[in-house]
Amino acid sequence: MSTQSEALRLADALDAEFVQGRISNSTGRESAVELRRLHEVNQDLLKALNTILNISLYKYRDWETDRK
């Protein structure tokens, strides 16, 4: 099973269709570029969320310890 995200898989498929001349530059290549861009944005947002959750869990853990 592949670990590649669905967005990146679809971007690769669009690139392949473009290379084979089945779809035009405006529909295929630009869509593939946008899927890759959005994938990167999603990865950045997930990293930020994990950072926030880790900070929150750390602070909450300390708060619980202080209450005992």
PAKOLVEX-254776 format. One record per atom (N, C-alpha, C): atom name; x, y, z. Coordinates in steps of 0.02 Angstrom, whole numbers, plus 50000, padded with zeros to 5 digits. Atoms other than C-alpha are relative to their C-alpha. Layout:
N
<atom atom="CA" xx="X" yy="Y" zz="Z"/>
...
***
This chain:
68
<atom atom="N" xx="50042" yy="49941" zz="50000"/>
<atom atom="CA" xx="50000" yy="50000" zz="50000"/>
<atom atom="C" xx="50044" yy="50062" zz="50000"/>
<atom atom="N" xx="49961" yy="49939" zz="50007"/>
<atom atom="CA" xx="50065" yy="50172" zz="49955"/>
<atom atom="C" xx="49987" yy="50048" zz="50058"/>
<atom atom="N" xx="50008" yy="49950" zz="49948"/>
<atom atom="CA" xx="50096" yy="50305" zz="50085"/>
<atom atom="C" xx="49988" yy="50070" zz="49971"/>
<atom atom="N" xx="50011" yy="49936" zz="50034"/>
<atom atom="CA" xx="50071" yy="50443" zz="49956"/>
<atom atom="C" xx="49928" yy="50023" zz="50011"/>
<atom atom="N" xx="50067" yy="49974" zz="49989"/>
<atom atom="CA" xx="49924" yy="50557" zz="49990"/>
<atom atom="C" xx="49959" yy="49997" zz="49935"/>
<atom atom="N" xx="50045" yy="50002" zz="50058"/>
<atom atom="CA" xx="49773" yy="50555" zz="49876"/>
<atom atom="C" xx="50011" yy="50062" zz="49955"/>
<atom atom="N" xx="49989" yy="49940" zz="50039"/>
<atom atom="CA" xx="49807" yy="50735" zz="49823"/>
<atom atom="C" xx="50062" yy="49994" zz="49956"/>
<atom atom="N" xx="49939" yy="50008" zz="50040"/>
<atom atom="CA" xx="49984" yy="50693" zz="49767"/>
<atom atom="C" xx="49991" yy="49946" zz="49947"/>
<atom atom="N" xx="50014" yy="50052" zz="50050"/>
<atom atom="CA" xx="49924" yy="50535" zz="49680"/>
<atom atom="C" xx="49961" yy="50029" zz="49941"/>
<atom atom="N" xx="50040" yy="49969" zz="50053"/>
<atom atom="CA" xx="49795" yy="50634" zz="49584"/>
<atom atom="C" xx="50041" yy="50050" zz="49959"/>
<atom atom="N" xx="49957" yy="49953" zz="50036"/>
<atom atom="CA" xx="49923" yy="50768" zz="49540"/>
<atom atom="C" xx="50045" yy="49962" zz="49952"/>
<atom atom="N" xx="49958" yy="50041" zz="50044"/>
<atom atom="CA" xx="50038" yy="50633" zz="49469"/>
<atom atom="C" xx="49960" yy="49973" zz="49941"/>
<atom atom="N" xx="50043" yy="50026" zz="50053"/>
<atom atom="CA" xx="49893" yy="50559" zz="49371"/>
<atom atom="C" xx="49985" yy="50056" zz="49949"/>
<atom atom="N" xx="50013" yy="49944" zz="50046"/>
<atom atom="CA" xx="49852" yy="50731" zz="49298"/>
<atom atom="C" xx="50062" yy="50016" zz="49958"/>
<atom atom="N" xx="49937" yy="49989" zz="50037"/>
<atom atom="CA" xx="50035" yy="50756" zz="49251"/>
<atom atom="C" xx="50008" yy="49948" zz="49945"/>
<atom atom="N" xx="49993" yy="50053" zz="50050"/>
<atom atom="CA" xx="50036" yy="50588" zz="49162"/>
<atom atom="C" xx="49951" yy="50010" zz="49942"/>
<atom atom="N" xx="50049" yy="49987" zz="50052"/>
<atom atom="CA" xx="49877" yy="50632" zz="49067"/>
<atom atom="C" xx="50023" yy="50058" zz="49956"/>
<atom atom="N" xx="49975" yy="49943" zz="50038"/>
<atom atom="CA" xx="49955" yy="50798" zz="49016"/>
<atom atom="C" xx="50058" yy="49979" zz="49954"/>
<atom atom="N" xx="49943" yy="50023" zz="50039"/>
<atom atom="CA" xx="50117" yy="50716" zz="48958"/>
<atom atom="C" xx="49977" yy="49959" zz="49940"/>
<atom atom="N" xx="50025" yy="50042" zz="50054"/>
<atom atom="CA" xx="50017" yy="50594" zz="48852"/>
<atom atom="C" xx="49954" yy="50039" zz="49952"/>
<atom atom="N" xx="50040" yy="49958" zz="50044"/>
<atom atom="CA" xx="49920" yy="50739" zz="48775"/>
<atom atom="C" xx="49925" yy="49990" zz="50005"/>
<atom atom="N" xx="50072" yy="50013" zz="49991"/>
<atom atom="CA" xx="49751" yy="50684" zz="48842"/>
<atom atom="C" xx="49962" yy="50060" zz="50029"/>
<atom atom="N" xx="50032" yy="49940" zz="49972"/>
<atom atom="CA" xx="49717" yy="50847" zz="48934"/>
<atom atom="C" xx="50045" yy="50060" zz="49986"/>
<atom atom="N" xx="49963" yy="49940" zz="50018"/>
<atom atom="CA" xx="49769" yy="51026" zz="48901"/>
<atom atom="C" xx="50039" yy="50027" zz="50060"/>
<atom atom="N" xx="49960" yy="49969" zz="49948"/>
<atom atom="CA" xx="49892" yy="51131" zz="48999"/>
<atom atom="C" xx="49956" yy="50034" zz="50052"/>
<atom atom="N" xx="50041" yy="49962" zz="49952"/>
<atom atom="CA" xx="49757" yy="51239" zz="49078"/>
<atom atom="C" xx="49959" yy="49955" zz="50045"/>
<atom atom="N" xx="50040" yy="50044" zz="49957"/>
<atom atom="CA" xx="49655" yy="51092" zz="49143"/>
<atom atom="C" xx="50042" yy="49951" zz="50040"/>
<atom atom="N" xx="49961" yy="50052" zz="49967"/>
<atom atom="CA" xx="49788" yy="50966" zz="49188"/>
<atom atom="C" xx="50058" yy="50025" zz="50041"/>
<atom atom="N" xx="49939" yy="49979" zz="49967"/>
<atom atom="CA" xx="49952" yy="51047" zz="49230"/>
<atom atom="C" xx="49985" yy="50048" zz="50057"/>
<atom atom="N" xx="50017" yy="49952" zz="49947"/>
<atom atom="CA" xx="49877" yy="51192" zz="49328"/>
<atom atom="C" xx="49964" yy="49966" zz="50058"/>
<atom atom="N" xx="50035" yy="50037" zz="49947"/>
<atom atom="CA" xx="49765" yy="51072" zz="49425"/>
<atom atom="C" xx="50049" yy="49960" zz="50041"/>
<atom atom="N" xx="49949" yy="50038" zz="49964"/>
<atom atom="CA" xx="49913" yy="50963" zz="49470"/>
<atom atom="C" xx="50042" yy="50045" zz="50045"/>
<atom atom="N" xx="49962" yy="49953" zz="49960"/>
<atom atom="CA" xx="50012" yy="51113" zz="49529"/>
<atom atom="C" xx="49960" yy="50023" zz="50061"/>
<atom atom="N" xx="50043" yy="49977" zz="49945"/>
<atom atom="CA" xx="49865" yy="51173" zz="49635"/>
<atom atom="C" xx="49991" yy="49944" zz="50052"/>
<atom atom="N" xx="50006" yy="50055" zz="49952"/>
<atom atom="CA" xx="49841" yy="51001" zz="49713"/>
<atom atom="C" xx="50063" yy="49993" zz="50043"/>
<atom atom="N" xx="49938" yy="50004" zz="49962"/>
<atom atom="CA" xx="50024" yy="50997" zz="49763"/>
<atom atom="C" xx="50007" yy="50059" zz="50049"/>
<atom atom="N" xx="49998" yy="49941" zz="49956"/>
<atom atom="CA" xx="50013" yy="51174" zz="49834"/>
<atom atom="C" xx="49954" yy="49990" zz="50061"/>
<atom atom="N" xx="50048" yy="50010" zz="49945"/>
<atom atom="CA" xx="49859" yy="51131" zz="49936"/>
<atom atom="C" xx="50023" yy="49944" zz="50047"/>
<atom atom="N" xx="49973" yy="50053" zz="49958"/>
<atom atom="CA" xx="49942" yy="50972" zz="49998"/>
<atom atom="C" xx="50052" yy="50029" zz="50048"/>
<atom atom="N" xx="49949" yy="49969" zz="49957"/>
<atom atom="CA" xx="50088" yy="51076" zz="50064"/>
<atom atom="C" xx="49968" yy="50044" zz="50054"/>
<atom atom="N" xx="50036" yy="49959" zz="49951"/>
<atom atom="CA" xx="49968" yy="51198" zz="50148"/>
<atom atom="C" xx="49969" yy="49956" zz="50054"/>
<atom atom="N" xx="50030" yy="50047" zz="49953"/>
<atom atom="CA" xx="49878" yy="51052" zz="50228"/>
<atom atom="C" xx="50052" yy="49972" zz="50048"/>
<atom atom="N" xx="49947" yy="50026" zz="49957"/>
<atom atom="CA" xx="50042" yy="50980" zz="50293"/>
<atom atom="C" xx="50022" yy="50053" zz="50051"/>
<atom atom="N" xx="49982" yy="49946" zz="49954"/>
<atom atom="CA" xx="50088" yy="51149" zz="50368"/>
<atom atom="C" xx="49948" yy="50010" zz="50054"/>
<atom atom="N" xx="50053" yy="49992" zz="49951"/>
<atom atom="CA" xx="49919" yy="51163" zz="50452"/>
<atom atom="C" xx="49999" yy="49942" zz="50050"/>
<atom atom="N" xx="49997" yy="50058" zz="49955"/>
<atom atom="CA" xx="49933" yy="50987" zz="50524"/>
<atom atom="C" xx="50058" yy="50006" zz="50049"/>
<atom atom="N" xx="49943" yy="49990" zz="49955"/>
<atom atom="CA" xx="50105" yy="51027" zz="50594"/>
<atom atom="C" xx="49984" yy="50052" zz="50053"/>
<atom atom="N" xx="50019" yy="49948" zz="49953"/>
<atom atom="CA" xx="50038" yy="51186" zz="50674"/>
<atom atom="C" xx="49950" yy="49973" zz="50051"/>
<atom atom="N" xx="50050" yy="50029" zz="49955"/>
<atom atom="CA" xx="49890" yy="51092" zz="50748"/>
<atom atom="C" xx="50034" yy="49954" zz="50050"/>
<atom atom="N" xx="49965" yy="50045" zz="49955"/>
<atom atom="CA" xx="50004" yy="50958" zz="50820"/>
<atom atom="C" xx="50041" yy="50039" zz="50051"/>
<atom atom="N" xx="49962" yy="49958" zz="49954"/>
<atom atom="CA" xx="50114" yy="51093" zz="50896"/>
<atom atom="C" xx="49955" yy="50029" zz="50054"/>
<atom atom="N" xx="50048" yy="49972" zz="49952"/>
<atom atom="CA" xx="49964" yy="51177" zz="50977"/>
<atom atom="C" xx="49975" yy="49947" zz="50048"/>
<atom atom="N" xx="50024" yy="50053" zz="49957"/>
<atom atom="CA" xx="49898" yy="51012" zz="51042"/>
<atom atom="C" xx="50053" yy="49977" zz="50050"/>
<atom atom="N" xx="49946" yy="50021" zz="49955"/>
<atom atom="CA" xx="50067" yy="50963" zz="51113"/>
<atom atom="C" xx="50011" yy="50052" zz="50055"/>
<atom atom="N" xx="49992" yy="49947" zz="49949"/>
<atom atom="CA" xx="50083" yy="51132" zz="51202"/>
<atom atom="C" xx="49942" yy="49997" zz="50049"/>
<atom atom="N" xx="50059" yy="50003" zz="49956"/>
<atom atom="CA" xx="49906" yy="51118" zz="51269"/>
<atom atom="C" xx="50003" yy="49940" zz="50046"/>
<atom atom="N" xx="49996" yy="50060" zz="49958"/>
<atom atom="CA" xx="49932" yy="50941" zz="51331"/>
<atom atom="C" xx="50054" yy="50008" zz="50053"/>
<atom atom="N" xx="49947" yy="49989" zz="49951"/>
<atom atom="CA" xx="50095" yy="50991" zz="51414"/>
<atom atom="C" xx="49977" yy="50046" zz="50055"/>
<atom atom="N" xx="50024" yy="49953" zz="49950"/>
<atom atom="CA" xx="50015" yy="51139" zz="51501"/>
<atom atom="C" xx="49946" yy="49968" zz="50044"/>
<atom atom="N" xx="50054" yy="50032" zz="49962"/>
<atom atom="CA" xx="49863" yy="51037" zz="51552"/>
<atom atom="C" xx="50029" yy="49949" zz="50049"/>
<atom atom="N" xx="49969" yy="50049" zz="49957"/>
<atom atom="CA" xx="49973" yy="50900" zz="51622"/>
<atom atom="C" xx="50029" yy="50034" zz="50062"/>
<atom atom="N" xx="49971" yy="49963" zz="49944"/>
<atom atom="CA" xx="50066" yy="51027" zz="51730"/>
<atom atom="C" xx="49946" yy="50027" zz="50046"/>
<atom atom="N" xx="50055" yy="49974" zz="49961"/>
<atom atom="CA" xx="49901" yy="51103" zz="51786"/>
<atom atom="C" xx="49971" yy="49946" zz="50044"/>
<atom atom="N" xx="50028" yy="50056" zz="49961"/>
<atom atom="CA" xx="49835" yy="50934" zz="51842"/>
<atom atom="C" xx="50048" yy="49981" zz="50057"/>
<atom atom="N" xx="49951" yy="50017" zz="49949"/>
<atom atom="CA" xx="49997" yy="50900" zz="51938"/>
<atom atom="C" xx="49997" yy="50052" zz="50057"/>
<atom atom="N" xx="50002" yy="49947" zz="49950"/>
<atom atom="CA" xx="49985" yy="51069" zz="52027"/>
<atom atom="C" xx="49937" yy="49996" zz="50044"/>
<atom atom="N" xx="50063" yy="50003" zz="49962"/>
<atom atom="CA" xx="49806" yy="51034" zz="52084"/>
<atom atom="C" xx="50001" yy="49946" zz="50053"/>
<atom atom="N" xx="50000" yy="50057" zz="49953"/>
<atom atom="CA" xx="49852" yy="50874" zz="52178"/>
<atom atom="C" xx="50035" yy="50016" zz="50064"/>
***
